[in-house]
Amino acid sequence: MLSPAEIGLYGRLLPLAIGAAMSPMVLVFQLLNLTNSRWALTRSVACLVGCTAVVLLWLLCAGWISSLLPQADAGPDPTAAAFDAVFALLLAGLAVRILSQTPPSTPRPAPPGLWTPALGGLVLMGCNLTSLVLFLPAIQDITRAGLQGTAWWYPALALVVITLLPAWLPPLVVLLLGHQGRAWLQRLSVWVVPRQRLINAGVSILLAIVLCFRAVMRAGG
């Protein structure tokens, strides 16, 4: 049974985790892997492994850095407010940069083999600054909540699973639903690909507003 403090923690984490999962490029790359007629599902899993390696590295590094910060206390929390304000500014800057760039071209299906989609997952998730900027304050919240042992790992792994949603959900849909799942993913691809820049920018702006609100609330208590 979750304590009121843990329920509050999960409530703060959920919008950050959902925002970190809004990664159109990872989703598009997985959709392209799954449309490859040869070893499609295996290639998609290889991409998932690459993405997972990057997110686990974020988890370890961010967890260690956050452990050096003071534990959160009841009342005003200037440390958390400062971090939220910095991350909000980073997200706002990312949104402006995304909107000022030319629309990204649709990535091509990776060449044959499993190393290429695995490396593609590493590169795409490693360059996914929007997810990283949202992942860091979420880990800071978890670590500064004073959780120990499995109590720390439960919300941390929940954050990892949600962040990796665009990497693991498409192969799972194909695995469970077969050709019907592929047809659904193809329709999703038709909608997402031309809008991926606006999706990224919109998520960045929305989460920047959320983090600004959190900063104000934490500074004032």
Stockholm file with secondary structure:
# STOCKHOLM 1.0

chainA/1-221         MLSPAEIGLYGRLLPLAIGAAMSPMVLVFQLLNLTNSRWALTRSVACLVGCTAVVLLWLLCAGWISSLLPQADAGPDPTAAAFDAVFALLLAGLAVRILSQTPPSTPRPAPPGLWTPALGGLVLMGCNLTSLVLFLPAIQDITRAGLQGTAWWYPALALVVITLLPAWLPPLVVLLLGHQGRAWLQRLSVWVVPRQRLINAGVSILLAIVLCFRAVMRAGG
#=GR chainA/1-221 SS CCCHHHHHHHHHHHHHHHHHHCCHHHHHHHHHHHHCSSSHHHHHHHHHHHHHHHHHHHHHHHHHHHHTSCCCCSSCCHHHHHHHHHHHHHHHHHHHHHHHSCCCCCCCCCCSSSHHHHHHHHHHHHTCHHHHHHHHHHHHHHHHTTCCTHHHHHHHHHHHHHHTHHHHHHHHHHHHHTHHHHHHHHHHHHHHGGGHHHHHHHHHHHHHHHHHHHHHHHHHC
#=GC SS_cons         CCCHHHHHHHHHHHHHHHHHHCCHHHHHHHHHHHHCSSSHHHHHHHHHHHHHHHHHHHHHHHHHHHHTSCCCCSSCCHHHHHHHHHHHHHHHHHHHHHHHSCCCCCCCCCCSSSHHHHHHHHHHHHTCHHHHHHHHHHHHHHHHTTCCTHHHHHHHHHHHHHHTHHHHHHHHHHHHHTHHHHHHHHHHHHHHGGGHHHHHHHHHHHHHHHHHHHHHHHHHC
//
